[in-house]
Amino acid sequence: MRYLSTRGHAPVRSFSDVLLAGLADDGGLYMPESWPQFSADEWRAMRGLPYPELAARVIAPFAEGSISYETLLELCRDAYARFDHAAIVPLVQVEDGLFVQELFHGPTLAFKDMAMQLLGRLFDHVLTERDERVTIVGATSGDTGSAAIEACRGRDRLTVVILHPEGRTSEVQRRQMTTVLDANIANIAVEGTFDDCQDLVKAMFADAPFRTEMRLSAVNSINWARIAAQIPYYVYSALALGAPDREVSFAVPTGNFGNVLAAWAARQMGLPIRRLCVGSNRNDILTRFLNANDMSTREVAPSLSPSMDIQVSSNFERLLFELLNRDAAACERLMTGFRATGKMDVPDEVWSSARELFSGLALDDQATETEIQRLHRESLYLADPHSAIGVAAGRKYREAGCPTVAMATAHPAKFPDAMRAAIGVIPALPPALADLYEREERYRVVPNRLDVVEDAVRIGALHNAR
Ligand SMILES: *Cc1c(COP(=O)(O)O)cnc(C)c1O
């Protein structure tokens, strides 16, 4: 499988190259040259497979020419071995025709583990083959950083340096990062905001000598391999509910549009998906787009679902590219205009074709709390604020005879304050994290200055080399 950029100016590359590169050189996102297809019989043959085996089968065509099925299977088995539920991605029924699929049974209790656990192993595999090392830098407001750290800890070809805004992540989120004491992991608390951290990461990548010296790499949500690793769980639940002989719909709480894009990819591969419901919080750009073709950015406002406090959903560019029939020049024009003005003039026919499949629902904090209470009262189900938004979107757009599966993206114990406020219950942390509040933390606090942060990254890499 070969990959091309949504902006059309970057060289076509292999799966392994795209894995290590992340973003394309022309600022675009990599897309597979064609969509692998599975026939109805091939889908049926995957029913009942253990999750790691199903995942390897679904991902294999994307990695073709770079990584063999046997290797992929081994990496998938290892990636999901530490999940704390035997089904890996269990399906729970909450109402007639409405299900929840739990994606939070990995080591950091959020759905980022689904892709990141595999990504860490893929990086390690490819770097070993090439006898190379890289330094992964990233900025996090919470979930991504801890998922990357957990996935890469102890791998000596990878140094991971994660920037977080000092005092602005939740305590659970900070401790999940800072209590990992492996030599290849460094945490930097920046005196600033999440946006400052992101700007520092961008500036490090733009500093060409530094980028080369440190062999910088990224595992952010625009990495194609992350999307590929998120496709299998849609297949898993669709098959369990009767696909390919019956259609299913999915509801996905959405920030960067990566998770729901994976569902869309599954549909491109032939999985019969009727509808994709996108849930947002008050940062509702996607819902405004779907309801009124209003793709305009506003200030990011904090909410009960911080992992969705996003105004520019980077992976939307991939859908746009497809809806433009892969016209890279048109895609580039729209994206450049969007960056310059904060508003995208999406052609009406593109908007209409998006609406044929996607529906959007935005919930403010009050409505999110009401949904958490309703699920607790009527279904004895504990949903965190992100997951509750997904369920509400799924209920709103569900159709008779077509099961709807809402993605539960975080464990409720990750958001104790929101849960206590909504239902007066603080869910217990799973056993593996029960002593999180007693563990030793290690991180370095630095001012919001590029030179100081670059030095801290150098020190992190040196520490690992020793
Ligand atoms: C990252 C995240 C999301 C948003 O997923 P995207 O792929 O960015 O749309 C939703 N919920 C939780 C808990 C997350 O960590």
The ligand as an SDF file (V2000), in Angstrom:
LIG
                    3D

 15 15  0  0  0  0  0  0  0  0999 V2000
   -9.0460   12.0670   22.2850 C   0  0  0  0  0  0  0  0  0  0  0  0
  -10.3580   11.8380   22.9350 C   0  0  0  0  0  0  0  0  0  0  0  0
  -11.5680   12.0930   22.2520 C   0  0  0  0  0  0  0  0  0  0  0  0
  -11.6230   12.6830   20.8640 C   0  0  0  0  0  0  0  0  0  0  0  0
  -11.1740   11.8070   19.8830 O   0  0  0  0  0  0  0  0  0  0  0  0
  -10.7430   12.3490   18.4400 P   0  0  0  0  0  0  0  0  0  0  0  0
  -10.1450   11.1950   17.7530 O   0  0  0  0  0  0  0  0  0  0  0  0
   -9.7640   13.4590   18.6860 O   0  0  0  0  0  0  0  0  0  0  0  0
  -11.9970   12.8480   17.7790 O   0  0  0  0  0  0  0  0  0  0  0  0
  -12.7530   11.7980   22.9050 C   0  0  0  0  0  0  0  0  0  0  0  0
  -12.7560   11.3170   24.1650 N   0  0  0  0  0  0  0  0  0  0  0  0
  -11.6250   11.0740   24.8490 C   0  0  0  0  0  0  0  0  0  0  0  0
  -11.7050   10.5680   26.2390 C   0  0  0  0  0  0  0  0  0  0  0  0
  -10.3800   11.3170   24.2560 C   0  0  0  0  0  0  0  0  0  0  0  0
   -9.2450   11.0690   24.9540 O   0  0  0  0  0  0  0  0  0  0  0  0
  1  2  1  0
  2  3  1  0
  2 14  2  0
  3  4  1  0
  3 10  2  0
  4  5  1  0
  5  6  1  0
  6  7  2  0
  6  8  1  0
  6  9  1  0
 10 11  1  0
 11 12  2  0
 12 13  1  0
 12 14  1  0
 14 15  1  0
M  END
$$$$
